[in-house]
Amino acid sequence: MNKKKILFSAALLGGVAATIHKYKKNETVTNQLIPRHWDQAEIQHRFQLFTDTLAEGTEEELGSFFVGKSKKDFEKLRRKQLTWLETQFLTMYKVKGDSVNNLRGLISYRVATTKKEYTFVLQVARLGDSKGVGWYIQKMISQDYGIRFLKQNYLQLTPLKPQEELCLIETDAGDITLRLFPQAAPKAVKNWRELARQGFYDNTIFARVIKDFVIQGGALDGSGQEAESIYGGYFEDELDEGLYHFDGAVCLGNHGPNTNGNQFYIVQRSWVDQEQLHRMSLPLQIRSHYEAVGGIPELDGRYTVFGQVIEGLTVLRQIANRPTNQQDAPRQSIKIKQISFKKGHQS
């Protein structure tokens, strides 16, 4: 935690105490406003600081964030390991008063412990004087009961088992080795294995390549073969089973819910969009892994993940760096020579 930030919060106590008399419980709204980017930056900074203070600050420091009696509503979060996720204005408005103390708002504040995520809707007031201004919590409007993170075996983070089956994709650019996860996505893995063994993917191209996003193979859109699978057509999604869109994740492409066939993509992003990451409800272990290796968390829960690259990330990057046309097709075709399977070894 940044101690300087908390000291700054405590320093505002005097200024707020001098202006509390300007805050009334029943205020007259005079104008509805659209929050500007500086308002959003201000409220986010303020509630990142509030999160740090909940976790490690003193009672006096915590009290400097309130002008109402809502401090007790946050007791369950005191002294816990917390991750600030997001603070957004739901609405912003003016009330009667001087130009320093007349802004109010409703905000959504999301924060996570190691086990649960919480969302609060708060009424806030921007108060201050010549010594400084800041946003303060007037009252709690509502809160959820917390999204509990399920206890799962995060398969992509587990060590390779002795004699675990691995999948080798031989391409013009080099070899890519995958782990497969039939425990979590049995239909997807079975379809992949059998199509590969039938030679379905042999001498096909990566039809779509987007740097820092994905490389995609399988039947081209509009080819009429998108639905081809061992199940005789499209088959259902296998989601929310503890698999995530980390860098190197292997996933099924689709045209909407439960339209999986033979299209697949491999995530290629060695960084993560922090804004998108903080909008997701993720366990701390998964959030930390995204930050460490990269990926696309905003795709989680929408597409089936069934494998993970364990060797050949350099090859993946080489493919993703190839020049493409306006349809994201590589100007020089990159072929999958063949896909085979082998037994792995414990790393």
Order of alpha helices (4+ residues) and beta strands (2+ residues): alpha-alpha-beta-alpha-alpha-beta-beta-beta-beta-beta-beta-beta-alpha-beta-beta-beta-beta-beta-alpha-alpha-beta-alpha-beta
